[in-house]
Amino acid sequence: MAIFHYNLDLLEKYANRIKKDDEECFMTLLASTVNLQVRFHALIPYLPDDKTLTNRLTAIFSEPVTKAMEAGELRPDFKINEDLTLLITMLGSSMLYTPQKEKRSRIKRAFKLVMEGIKPAFL
């Protein structure tokens, strides 16, 4: 649990440094989360089902998600309480069983595929 809280401490500090009026804040913060997952990927299977962790994560992402939705960078039906953890889980699981030398390129590809899926659809 201490490692997971430590990771959230790092993410929270980084989120506080990101420019508040930056409309790319969500993407930047999500990329940082993915980088932490790459670094600590071996621990992902041991992530406890703890509402404290989920609540902290949601609080850290709350403002960036709102700004991204207002800027049209996130689909309007994105639900932070459900979709954020799903999104992070999808990206994190792309690291399991990936050889070390392929991790960076694989996560970049997974990030690109997922990001294209969460942006609003334009007809």
DSSP file with accessible surface (Angstrom, degrees, kcal/mol):
  #  RESIDUE AA STRUCTURE BP1 BP2  ACC     N-H-->O    O-->H-N    N-H-->O    O-->H-N    TCO  KAPPA ALPHA  PHI   PSI    X-CA   Y-CA   Z-CA
    1    1 A M     >        0   0   96      0, 0.0     4,-2.5     0, 0.0     5,-0.2   0.000 360.0 360.0 360.0 -37.2    0.0    0.0    0.0
    2    2 A A  H  >  +     0   0   81      1,-0.2     4,-2.5     2,-0.2     5,-0.1   0.888 360.0  50.8 -61.4 -38.7    2.8    2.4    0.8
    3    3 A I  H  > S+     0   0   79      2,-0.2     4,-2.5     1,-0.2    -1,-0.2   0.913 110.2  49.2 -66.8 -40.8    4.2    2.1   -2.7
    4    4 A F  H  > S+     0   0   32      2,-0.2     4,-1.9     1,-0.2    -2,-0.2   0.916 113.1  46.7 -65.4 -41.2    0.8    2.9   -4.3
    5    5 A H  H  X S+     0   0   49     -4,-2.5     4,-2.4     2,-0.2    -2,-0.2   0.891 110.2  54.2 -67.1 -37.1    0.4    5.9   -2.0
    6    6 A Y  H  X S+     0   0  113     -4,-2.5     4,-2.5    -5,-0.2    -2,-0.2   0.925 107.2  50.7 -60.2 -44.5    3.9    7.0   -2.8
    7    7 A N  H  X S+     0   0   21     -4,-2.5     4,-2.5     1,-0.2    -1,-0.2   0.901 110.5  48.9 -61.0 -39.9    3.1    6.9   -6.5
    8    8 A L  H  X S+     0   0   18     -4,-1.9     4,-2.8     2,-0.2    -1,-0.2   0.869 107.9  54.9 -68.6 -34.2    0.0    9.0   -5.9
    9    9 A D  H  X S+     0   0   64     -4,-2.4     4,-2.4     2,-0.2    -2,-0.2   0.937 110.3  46.4 -60.4 -45.9    2.1   11.4   -3.9
   10   10 A L  H  X S+     0   0   49     -4,-2.5     4,-2.3     2,-0.2    -2,-0.2   0.926 113.7  48.1 -61.6 -44.7    4.4   11.8   -6.9
   11   11 A L  H  X S+     0   0    5     -4,-2.5     4,-2.8     1,-0.2    -2,-0.2   0.910 110.9  51.1 -64.1 -40.7    1.5   12.2   -9.3
   12   12 A E  H  X S+     0   0   80     -4,-2.8     4,-2.1     2,-0.2    -1,-0.2   0.916 110.0  49.1 -64.1 -43.2   -0.2   14.8   -7.0
   13   13 A K  H  X S+     0   0  132     -4,-2.4     4,-1.0     2,-0.2    -1,-0.2   0.918 113.0  47.7 -62.2 -42.1    3.0   16.8   -6.8
   14   14 A Y  H >X S+     0   0   74     -4,-2.3     4,-1.3     1,-0.2     3,-0.7   0.928 109.3  53.1 -65.3 -42.8    3.4   16.7  -10.6
   15   15 A A  H 3< S+     0   0   10     -4,-2.8     3,-0.3     1,-0.3    -1,-0.2   0.879 106.2  53.9 -60.7 -36.7   -0.3   17.7  -11.1
   16   16 A N  H 3< S+     0   0  108     -4,-2.1    -1,-0.3     1,-0.2    -2,-0.2   0.766 107.9  50.7 -69.9 -24.8    0.2   20.7   -8.9
   17   17 A R  H << S+     0   0  180     -4,-1.0    -1,-0.2    -3,-0.7    -2,-0.2   0.694  87.8  99.4 -83.9 -21.5    3.2   21.8  -11.0
   18   18 A I  S  < S-     0   0   15     -4,-1.3     2,-0.1    -3,-0.3     7,-0.0  -0.455  92.1 -97.3 -68.2 138.6    1.3   21.5  -14.3
   19   19 A K    >   -     0   0  144     -2,-0.2     3,-1.5     1,-0.1     6,-0.1  -0.314  28.1-140.4 -57.5 128.7    0.0   24.8  -15.5
   20   20 A K  T 3  S+     0   0  102      1,-0.3    -1,-0.1    -4,-0.1     5,-0.1   0.804 100.2  48.5 -65.4 -29.9   -3.6   25.2  -14.5
   21   21 A D  T 3  S+     0   0  118      3,-0.0     2,-0.7     4,-0.0    -1,-0.3   0.327  81.9 117.0 -94.9  10.1   -4.7   26.8  -17.7
   22   22 A D    X   -     0   0   51     -3,-1.5     3,-1.6     1,-0.2     4,-0.2  -0.671  51.6-160.7 -78.5 114.8   -3.0   24.2  -19.9
   23   23 A E  T 3  S+     0   0  114     -2,-0.7     3,-0.4     1,-0.3     4,-0.2   0.654  90.9  61.7 -74.3  -9.3   -5.7   22.4  -21.8
   24   24 A E  T 3> S+     0   0   89      1,-0.2     4,-2.6     2,-0.1    -1,-0.3   0.340  72.6 107.7 -90.2   6.6   -3.3   19.5  -22.4
   25   25 A C  H <> S+     0   0    9     -3,-1.6     4,-2.7     1,-0.2     5,-0.2   0.873  74.9  51.4 -55.0 -43.5   -3.1   19.0  -18.6
   26   26 A F  H  > S+     0   0    1     38,-0.5     4,-2.9    -3,-0.4    -1,-0.2   0.951 112.3  44.9 -61.3 -49.2   -5.2   15.8  -18.8
   27   27 A M  H  > S+     0   0   23     -4,-0.2     4,-2.5     1,-0.2    -2,-0.2   0.908 114.3  49.7 -63.6 -40.3   -3.0   14.2  -21.4
   28   28 A T  H  X S+     0   0   43     -4,-2.6     4,-1.9     2,-0.2    -1,-0.2   0.923 113.6  45.5 -64.0 -44.3    0.2   15.2  -19.7
   29   29 A L  H  X S+     0   0    0     -4,-2.7     4,-2.2    -5,-0.2    -2,-0.2   0.900 112.5  50.7 -67.9 -39.3   -1.0   13.8  -16.3
   30   30 A L  H  X S+     0   0    0     -4,-2.9     4,-2.6    -5,-0.2    -2,-0.2   0.922 108.6  52.2 -64.5 -41.4   -2.2   10.6  -17.9
   31   31 A A  H  X S+     0   0   36     -4,-2.5     4,-2.4     1,-0.2    -1,-0.2   0.905 109.0  50.8 -61.2 -38.5    1.2   10.2  -19.6
   32   32 A S  H  X S+     0   0   22     -4,-1.9     4,-2.1     2,-0.2    -1,-0.2   0.898 108.7  51.4 -65.7 -39.3    2.8   10.6  -16.2
   33   33 A T  H  X S+     0   0   11     -4,-2.2     4,-2.1     2,-0.2    -2,-0.2   0.922 110.2  49.0 -62.6 -43.3    0.6    8.0  -14.8
   34   34 A V  H  X S+     0   0    4     -4,-2.6     4,-2.5     1,-0.2    -2,-0.2   0.908 108.1  54.2 -64.3 -39.9    1.5    5.6  -17.5
   35   35 A N  H  X S+     0   0   75     -4,-2.4     4,-2.1     1,-0.2    -1,-0.2   0.893 107.8  50.1 -61.7 -38.9    5.2    6.3  -17.0
   36   36 A L  H  X S+     0   0   28     -4,-2.1     4,-2.4     1,-0.2    -1,-0.2   0.896 109.6  51.9 -64.3 -38.0    4.7    5.4  -13.3
   37   37 A Q  H  < S+     0   0   29     -4,-2.1     4,-0.3     2,-0.2    -2,-0.2   0.886 107.8  51.0 -66.1 -38.4    3.0    2.2  -14.4
   38   38 A V  H >< S+     0   0    9     -4,-2.5     3,-0.8     1,-0.2    -1,-0.2   0.934 113.0  46.8 -61.2 -43.4    5.9    1.4  -16.7
   39   39 A R  H 3< S+     0   0  154     -4,-2.1    -2,-0.2     1,-0.2    -1,-0.2   0.872 127.1  26.4 -66.8 -38.0    8.3    2.0  -13.8
   40   40 A F  T >< S+     0   0   45     -4,-2.4     3,-2.1     1,-0.1     4,-0.4   0.010  79.7 129.9-115.4  27.5    6.3   -0.1  -11.3
   41   41 A H  G X   +     0   0   42     -3,-0.8     3,-1.2    -4,-0.3    -1,-0.1   0.784  64.2  66.1 -58.7 -29.5    4.5   -2.5  -13.7
   42   42 A A  G 3  S+     0   0   66      1,-0.3    -1,-0.3    -3,-0.2     4,-0.1   0.751 100.2  52.9 -65.8 -18.8    5.5   -5.6  -11.7
   43   43 A L  G X  S+     0   0   51     -3,-2.1     3,-1.8     1,-0.2    -1,-0.3   0.585  80.8  92.9 -91.3 -11.4    3.3   -4.4   -8.9
   44   44 A I  G X  S+     0   0   41     -3,-1.2     3,-1.9    -4,-0.4    -1,-0.2   0.888  81.0  56.0 -53.7 -44.1    0.1   -3.9  -10.9
   45   45 A P  G 3  S+     0   0   86      0, 0.0    -1,-0.3     0, 0.0    -2,-0.1   0.751 106.8  52.9 -62.1 -17.9   -1.3   -7.4  -10.2
   46   46 A Y  G <  S+     0   0  171     -3,-1.8    -2,-0.2    -4,-0.1    -3,-0.1   0.341  74.1 131.7 -98.1   6.0   -1.0   -6.6   -6.5
   47   47 A L    <   -     0   0   96     -3,-1.9     2,-0.1    -4,-0.3    -3,-0.0  -0.424  55.8-132.6 -60.9 118.4   -2.9   -3.4   -6.6
   48   48 A P        -     0   0   48      0, 0.0     2,-1.6     0, 0.0    -1,-0.1  -0.374  15.2-112.5 -74.9 154.0   -5.5   -3.6   -3.8
   49   49 A D        +     0   0  153     -2,-0.1     2,-0.5     4,-0.1    -2,-0.0  -0.695  60.5 155.0 -83.3  87.1   -9.1   -2.8   -4.3
   50   50 A D     >  -     0   0   39     -2,-1.6     4,-1.7     1,-0.1     3,-0.4  -0.972  42.0-156.0-126.6 118.4   -9.0    0.2   -2.0
   51   51 A K  H  > S+     0   0  137     -2,-0.5     4,-3.0     1,-0.2     5,-0.2   0.789  94.0  65.1 -63.6 -27.5  -11.4    3.2   -2.3
   52   52 A T  H  > S+     0   0   75      2,-0.2     4,-2.2     1,-0.2    -1,-0.2   0.940 104.4  44.6 -61.4 -44.9   -8.8    5.5   -0.7
   53   53 A L  H  > S+     0   0   13     -3,-0.4     4,-2.5     2,-0.2    -2,-0.2   0.933 115.0  48.0 -64.5 -45.4   -6.5    5.0   -3.7
   54   54 A T  H  X S+     0   0   40     -4,-1.7     4,-2.6     1,-0.2    -2,-0.2   0.913 111.5  50.1 -62.8 -42.5   -9.3    5.4   -6.2
   55   55 A N  H  X S+     0   0  103     -4,-3.0     4,-2.3     2,-0.2    -1,-0.2   0.896 111.3  48.8 -64.3 -40.7  -10.6    8.6   -4.5
   56   56 A R  H  X S+     0   0   49     -4,-2.2     4,-2.3    -5,-0.2    -2,-0.2   0.927 112.0  48.9 -63.7 -44.8   -7.1   10.1   -4.4
   57   57 A L  H  X S+     0   0   22     -4,-2.5     4,-2.0     1,-0.2    -2,-0.2   0.932 111.5  49.1 -61.3 -45.1   -6.6    9.4   -8.1
   58   58 A T  H  X S+     0   0   18     -4,-2.6     4,-1.2     1,-0.2    -1,-0.2   0.909 110.7  50.7 -61.9 -41.7  -10.0   10.8   -9.0
   59   59 A A  H  X S+     0   0   71     -4,-2.3     4,-0.5     1,-0.2     3,-0.3   0.909 109.4  50.8 -64.0 -40.6   -9.3   14.0   -7.0
   60   60 A I  H  < S+     0   0   15     -4,-2.3    -1,-0.2     1,-0.2    -2,-0.2   0.898 118.1  38.3 -63.5 -38.8   -5.9   14.4   -8.8
   61   61 A F  H  X S+     0   0    0     -4,-2.0     4,-2.7    -5,-0.2     5,-0.3   0.560  90.8  94.4 -90.0  -9.1   -7.5   14.1  -12.2
   62   62 A S  H  X S+     0   0   58     -4,-1.2     4,-2.1    -3,-0.3    -1,-0.2   0.923  89.8  38.0 -53.7 -56.5  -10.8   16.0  -11.5
   63   63 A E  H  X S+     0   0   84     -4,-0.5     4,-2.6     1,-0.2     5,-0.2   0.936 116.6  51.0 -65.4 -45.4   -9.7   19.4  -12.7
   64   64 A P  H  > S+     0   0    8      0, 0.0     4,-2.4     0, 0.0   -38,-0.5   0.895 110.5  50.2 -60.0 -37.4   -7.7   18.2  -15.7
   65   65 A V  H  X S+     0   0    6     -4,-2.7     4,-2.5     2,-0.2     5,-0.2   0.944 110.8  49.2 -64.9 -44.8  -10.6   16.0  -16.8
   66   66 A T  H  X S+     0   0   67     -4,-2.1     4,-2.5    -5,-0.3    -1,-0.2   0.939 113.0  46.8 -59.7 -46.5  -13.0   19.0  -16.6
   67   67 A K  H  X S+     0   0   59     -4,-2.6     4,-1.9     1,-0.2    -1,-0.2   0.895 111.5  51.1 -63.7 -40.3  -10.6   21.2  -18.6
   68   68 A A  H  <>S+     0   0    2     -4,-2.4     5,-2.9    -5,-0.2     6,-0.9   0.896 111.0  48.3 -65.9 -37.3  -10.1   18.5  -21.2
   69   69 A M  H ><5S+     0   0   61     -4,-2.5     3,-1.3     4,-0.2    -2,-0.2   0.930 111.3  49.7 -68.0 -43.7  -13.8   18.0  -21.7
   70   70 A E  H 3<5S+     0   0  153     -4,-2.5    -2,-0.2     1,-0.3    -1,-0.2   0.848 110.9  50.5 -62.6 -32.3  -14.4   21.8  -22.0
   71   71 A A  T 3<5S-     0   0   37     -4,-1.9    -1,-0.3    -5,-0.2    -2,-0.2   0.479 116.6-114.5 -84.7  -2.5  -11.6   22.0  -24.6
   72   72 A G  T < 5S+     0   0   32     -3,-1.3    -3,-0.2    -4,-0.3    -2,-0.1   0.689  84.8 119.1  78.0  18.3  -13.2   19.2  -26.6
   73   73 A E      < +     0   0   43     -5,-2.9     2,-0.4    -6,-0.2    -4,-0.2   0.544  69.9  48.6 -92.8 -10.0  -10.2   16.8  -25.9
   74   74 A L  S    S-     0   0    2     -6,-0.9    45,-0.2    45,-0.1    -2,-0.1  -0.983  96.1-101.5-128.3 144.7  -12.3   14.2  -24.1
   75   75 A R    >   -     0   0   95     43,-2.7     3,-1.7    -2,-0.4    -2,-0.1  -0.282  33.3-119.7 -62.0 147.4  -15.6   12.7  -25.2
   76   76 A P  T 3  S+     0   0  107      0, 0.0    -1,-0.1     0, 0.0    -7,-0.0   0.718 109.8  57.3 -67.3 -19.1  -18.6   14.2  -23.4
   77   77 A D  T 3  S+     0   0   83      2,-0.1     2,-0.3     0, 0.0    -2,-0.1   0.291  73.2 131.1 -95.7  13.5  -19.7   10.9  -21.9
   78   78 A F    <   -     0   0   13     -3,-1.7     2,-0.7    40,-0.1    -4,-0.0  -0.492  43.9-158.0 -67.5 123.8  -16.3   10.3  -20.2
   79   79 A K    >>> -     0   0  110     -2,-0.3     4,-3.4     1,-0.2     3,-1.1  -0.915   7.2-158.2-109.9 111.0  -17.1    9.4  -16.5
   80   80 A I  H 3>5S+     0   0   34     -2,-0.7     4,-0.7     1,-0.3     5,-0.5   0.864  90.5  54.7 -58.1 -39.1  -14.2   10.1  -14.3
   81   81 A N  H 345S+     0   0  115      1,-0.1    -1,-0.3     3,-0.1   -23,-0.1   0.753 127.5  17.3 -69.1 -23.7  -15.4    7.7  -11.5
   82   82 A E  H <>5S+     0   0  120     -3,-1.1     4,-1.4     3,-0.1    -2,-0.2   0.764 127.0  45.1-111.6 -49.3  -15.6    4.8  -14.0
   83   83 A D  H  X5S+     0   0   44     -4,-3.4     4,-2.9     1,-0.2    -3,-0.2   0.809 103.3  61.8 -76.2 -30.3  -13.7    5.6  -17.1
   84   84 A L  H  X<S+     0   0    0     -5,-0.8     4,-2.6    -4,-0.7     5,-0.2   0.958 108.6  41.4 -62.8 -49.8  -10.5    6.9  -15.6
   85   85 A T  H  > S+     0   0   44     -5,-0.5     4,-2.6     1,-0.2    -1,-0.2   0.884 115.3  52.1 -67.0 -35.5   -9.6    3.7  -13.7
   86   86 A L  H  X S+     0   0   96     -4,-1.4     4,-2.6     2,-0.2    -2,-0.2   0.940 110.8  48.0 -62.5 -45.9  -10.6    1.7  -16.8
   87   87 A L  H  X S+     0   0    5     -4,-2.9     4,-2.3     2,-0.2    -2,-0.2   0.938 113.8  45.8 -60.5 -47.4   -8.4    3.8  -19.0
   88   88 A I  H  X S+     0   0   14     -4,-2.6     4,-2.9     1,-0.2     5,-0.2   0.906 112.5  51.6 -66.0 -38.9   -5.4    3.6  -16.7
   89   89 A T  H  X S+     0   0   84     -4,-2.6     4,-2.7    -5,-0.2    -1,-0.2   0.915 109.3  50.4 -63.6 -42.6   -5.9   -0.2  -16.2
   90   90 A M  H  X S+     0   0   88     -4,-2.6     4,-0.8     2,-0.2    -2,-0.2   0.936 114.2  43.5 -61.5 -45.9   -6.0   -0.7  -20.0
   91   91 A L  H >< S+     0   0    0     -4,-2.3     3,-0.6     1,-0.2     4,-0.3   0.919 115.0  49.3 -67.2 -41.9   -2.8    1.2  -20.5
   92   92 A G  H >< S+     0   0    0     -4,-2.9     3,-1.7     1,-0.2     4,-0.4   0.891 105.9  56.0 -65.1 -38.3   -1.1   -0.5  -17.5
   93   93 A S  H >< S+     0   0   60     -4,-2.7     3,-0.9     1,-0.3    -1,-0.2   0.737  91.4  72.7 -70.1 -17.3   -2.0   -3.9  -18.6
   94   94 A S  T << S+     0   0   16     -4,-0.8    -1,-0.3    -3,-0.6    -2,-0.2   0.676  93.5  57.7 -68.8 -12.0   -0.3   -3.3  -22.0
   95   95 A M  T X  S+     0   0    0     -3,-1.7     3,-1.7    -4,-0.3    -1,-0.2   0.688  78.8 107.7 -89.3 -21.6    3.0   -3.6  -20.1
   96   96 A L  T <  S+     0   0   51     -3,-0.9   -54,-0.0    -4,-0.4    -3,-0.0  -0.346  93.1   2.7 -63.1 135.7    2.4   -7.1  -18.7
   97   97 A Y  T 3  S+     0   0  221      1,-0.2    -1,-0.3    -2,-0.0    -2,-0.1   0.726  95.8 136.1  62.3  24.4    4.6   -9.7  -20.3
   98   98 A T    <   -     0   0    7     -3,-1.7    -1,-0.2     2,-0.0     5,-0.1  -0.899  60.6-114.2-101.2 127.1    6.3   -7.1  -22.5
   99   99 A P    >>  -     0   0   63      0, 0.0     3,-1.9     0, 0.0     4,-0.7  -0.275  27.6-115.3 -58.1 145.0   10.1   -7.4  -22.8
  100  100 A Q  G >4 S+     0   0  140      1,-0.3     3,-1.1     2,-0.2     4,-0.5   0.866 113.4  56.2 -51.0 -43.7   11.9   -4.5  -21.3
  101  101 A K  G 34 S+     0   0  185      1,-0.2    -1,-0.3     2,-0.1     4,-0.3   0.707 111.1  45.0 -67.8 -15.8   13.4   -3.3  -24.6
  102  102 A E  G <> S+     0   0   86     -3,-1.9     4,-2.5     1,-0.1    -1,-0.2   0.490  86.1  93.9-103.0  -6.0    9.9   -3.0  -26.1
  103  103 A K  H <X S+     0   0    7     -3,-1.1     4,-2.7    -4,-0.7     5,-0.3   0.911  84.6  46.7 -58.1 -49.4    8.1   -1.3  -23.2
  104  104 A R  H  > S+     0   0  130     -4,-0.5     4,-2.0     1,-0.2    -1,-0.2   0.940 116.2  43.7 -62.6 -45.9    8.5    2.3  -24.3
  105  105 A S  H  > S+     0   0   80     -4,-0.3     4,-2.0     1,-0.2    -1,-0.2   0.904 115.0  50.2 -68.9 -36.0    7.4    1.7  -27.9
  106  106 A R  H  X S+     0   0  116     -4,-2.5     4,-2.7     2,-0.2     5,-0.2   0.919 110.6  47.8 -68.4 -42.5    4.5   -0.5  -26.8
  107  107 A I  H  X S+     0   0    7     -4,-2.7     4,-2.8    -5,-0.2     5,-0.2   0.897 110.0  53.4 -67.8 -34.9    3.2    2.0  -24.3
  108  108 A K  H  X S+     0   0  151     -4,-2.0     4,-2.2    -5,-0.3    -1,-0.2   0.929 111.8  45.6 -62.2 -42.9    3.4    4.8  -26.8
  109  109 A R  H  X S+     0   0  139     -4,-2.0     4,-2.5     2,-0.2    -2,-0.2   0.930 113.8  48.0 -66.7 -44.4    1.4    2.7  -29.3
  110  110 A A  H  X S+     0   0   17     -4,-2.7     4,-2.7     1,-0.2     5,-0.3   0.923 111.4  51.6 -61.5 -42.4   -1.2    1.7  -26.6
  111  111 A F  H  X S+     0   0   43     -4,-2.8     4,-2.9    -5,-0.2     5,-0.2   0.938 110.5  48.3 -60.5 -45.2   -1.5    5.4  -25.5
  112  112 A K  H  X S+     0   0  103     -4,-2.2     4,-2.0    -5,-0.2    -2,-0.2   0.936 113.0  47.1 -62.1 -46.5   -2.1    6.5  -29.1
  113  113 A L  H  X S+     0   0   88     -4,-2.5     4,-1.0     1,-0.2    -1,-0.2   0.923 116.1  44.2 -63.0 -43.5   -4.8    3.8  -29.8
  114  114 A V  H >X S+     0   0   23     -4,-2.7     4,-1.2    -5,-0.2     3,-0.5   0.925 111.0  53.4 -68.8 -42.8   -6.6    4.5  -26.5
  115  115 A M  H 3X S+     0   0   13     -4,-2.9     4,-1.1    -5,-0.3     3,-0.4   0.889 105.9  53.5 -62.1 -38.0   -6.4    8.3  -26.9
  116  116 A E  H 3< S+     0   0  113     -4,-2.0    -1,-0.3    -5,-0.2    -2,-0.2   0.835 108.2  52.9 -65.5 -27.4   -8.0    8.2  -30.3
  117  117 A G  H << S+     0   0   44     -4,-1.0    -1,-0.2    -3,-0.5    -2,-0.2   0.737 109.2  46.4 -79.4 -22.8  -10.8    6.2  -28.7
  118  118 A I  H  < S+     0   0   22     -4,-1.2   -43,-2.7    -3,-0.4    -1,-0.2   0.569  89.1  98.0 -99.3  -7.0  -11.6    8.7  -26.0
  119  119 A K  S  < S-     0   0   88     -4,-1.1   -45,-0.1   -45,-0.2   -46,-0.1  -0.475  89.7 -89.9 -74.8 153.7  -11.6   11.8  -28.1
  120  120 A P        -     0   0   23      0, 0.0     2,-0.4     0, 0.0    -1,-0.1  -0.300  41.1-116.8 -62.4 145.7  -15.0   13.0  -29.2
  121  121 A A        -     0   0   92     -3,-0.1     2,-0.5    -4,-0.1    -4,-0.0  -0.677  24.6-155.1 -83.9 132.4  -16.3   11.7  -32.5
  122  122 A F              0   0  176     -2,-0.4     0, 0.0     0, 0.0     0, 0.0  -0.952 360.0 360.0-109.9 126.9  -16.7   14.3  -35.2
  123  123 A L              0   0  219     -2,-0.5    -2,-0.0     0, 0.0     0, 0.0  -0.591 360.0 360.0 -92.5 360.0  -19.2   13.5  -37.9
